[in-house]
Structures are given as C-alpha cells and as structure tokens.
C-alpha cells in the first residue's frame, strides 16, 4: 500500500474519532508534540519501527513516552495501533495528514507570505482579508523573509501563487522589452 493512502486512512480514522469526542484540537497538539520529539530524537522512532527488537520492548518504550507526555486515551491507543500493525514508519506522513484534516474541518487555510522585510500588522490584516475572500476560509500565515524580492509580497497557498513582488514585475518588464526587439 502506498504511504500516502496509508497515511490518509490512519489520519482520517483518528481525526474522525477525536472530532466525534470533541477533542480534535488537543489530540492534534499531542500528535504534534510526539512529532517534535521524534524529530529531535530520531532514534526513538527508528527503534519503535525496528522489528529486530521484540514487540514487548517497543511497546514498553512507547508506553513510557505516552506516560511522560500524558497522552489521551485515543492518541495512546492510536500510537499502539501504529506500532502493533508495523505502521509507525509512516508517523510523520500521518501527522501531516492529520494537520491537513484538522485545517479542513476548522475551515483554515495555511498561507506562506514571503517579503523582503517584516510586514506591518496593517498589511497582514489586509492580506488576511484578501485570502479569506478568495478562499472562504480563515488564513493562518507563515511569514518568510527573502531580501532578493526587493519589494512587494508573494502569497503561496497550496498550489496557488499570488506574486506581487518587485522582482517578478522587473522580470515581466524585461521579458516584454526583450520580446519587442
């Protein structure tokens, strides 16, 4: 089975369960906390997925992690399911899919905002209104600084790009001038 479809299936199962229980946001935060730990300590996830270690030892390790993080019952059971079904290797993909599903359920759209310098709160508010009008969703911005833009701003949401950068305008002007000769 392809990892993407596997991640979607498992993510959807957990997301629907915790949504029904009314614990979607706290459960996603727990998954994100686990992801952060697995990013910081990559050997943990490798060890959990390594079938050379007895399952009981890997379960004990996961139990200790779950206890230290005080994971809720649904997230704890979900993690043990991934371990028992040898799907722990797909954890990071599943985590990304869970976050995407949460955004979908809550009507959130994530937008990367790139500019040559930090943007004013007023500009961000207008950009938020623009994106909300276009997507009919609440935007959450991730700001990036790129001095090569010279001026203007680039908004990227999924596969959609709104490029209002000076760099792009100069490139268009150059192409136009080169094409006229």
ZIKA-V979004 format. One record per backbone hydrogen bond with DSSP energy under -0.5 kcal/mol. NH is the residue of the N-H (numbers start at 0). CO is the residue of the C=O. If there is no record, write none. Layout:
nh:NH co:CO
nh:NH co:CO
This chain:
nh:5 co:1
nh:6 co:2
nh:7 co:3
nh:8 co:4
nh:9 co:5
nh:10 co:6
nh:11 co:7
nh:12 co:8
nh:13 co:9
nh:14 co:10
nh:15 co:11
nh:16 co:12
nh:17 co:13
nh:18 co:14
nh:19 co:15
nh:20 co:16
nh:21 co:17
nh:21 co:18
nh:22 co:17
nh:23 co:17
nh:26 co:22
nh:27 co:23
nh:28 co:24
nh:29 co:25
nh:30 co:26
nh:31 co:27
nh:32 co:28
nh:33 co:29
nh:34 co:30
nh:35 co:31
nh:36 co:32
nh:37 co:33
nh:38 co:34
nh:39 co:35
nh:40 co:36
nh:41 co:38
nh:43 co:40
nh:44 co:40
nh:45 co:41
nh:46 co:42
nh:47 co:43
nh:48 co:44
nh:49 co:45
nh:49 co:46
nh:50 co:48
nh:52 co:49
nh:56 co:53
nh:57 co:53
nh:58 co:54
nh:59 co:55
nh:60 co:56
nh:61 co:57
nh:62 co:58
nh:63 co:59
nh:64 co:60
nh:65 co:61
nh:66 co:62
nh:67 co:63
nh:68 co:64
nh:69 co:65
nh:69 co:66
nh:70 co:65
nh:75 co:71
nh:76 co:72
nh:77 co:73
nh:78 co:74
nh:79 co:75
nh:80 co:76
nh:81 co:77
nh:82 co:78
nh:83 co:79
nh:84 co:80
nh:85 co:82
nh:86 co:81
nh:87 co:81
nh:89 co:86
nh:90 co:87
nh:93 co:89
nh:94 co:90
nh:95 co:91
nh:96 co:92
nh:97 co:93
nh:98 co:94
nh:99 co:95
nh:100 co:96
nh:101 co:97
nh:102 co:98
nh:103 co:99
nh:104 co:100
nh:105 co:101
nh:106 co:102
nh:106 co:103
nh:107 co:102
nh:108 co:137
nh:110 co:139
nh:111 co:155
nh:112 co:110
nh:112 co:141
nh:113 co:111
nh:113 co:153
nh:114 co:143
nh:115 co:151
nh:123 co:119
nh:124 co:120
nh:125 co:121
nh:126 co:122
nh:127 co:123
nh:128 co:124
nh:129 co:125
nh:130 co:126
nh:131 co:127
nh:132 co:128
nh:133 co:129
nh:134 co:130
nh:135 co:131
nh:137 co:106
nh:138 co:136
nh:139 co:108
nh:141 co:110
nh:142 co:140
nh:143 co:112
nh:145 co:114
nh:148 co:145
nh:149 co:146
nh:150 co:148
nh:153 co:113
nh:154 co:161
nh:155 co:111
nh:156 co:159
nh:159 co:156
nh:161 co:154
nh:162 co:160
nh:163 co:152
nh:163 co:161
nh:165 co:150
nh:166 co:148
nh:166 co:150
nh:168 co:164
nh:169 co:165
nh:170 co:166
nh:171 co:167
nh:172 co:168
nh:173 co:169
nh:174 co:170
nh:175 co:171
nh:176 co:172
nh:177 co:173
nh:178 co:174
nh:179 co:175
nh:180 co:177
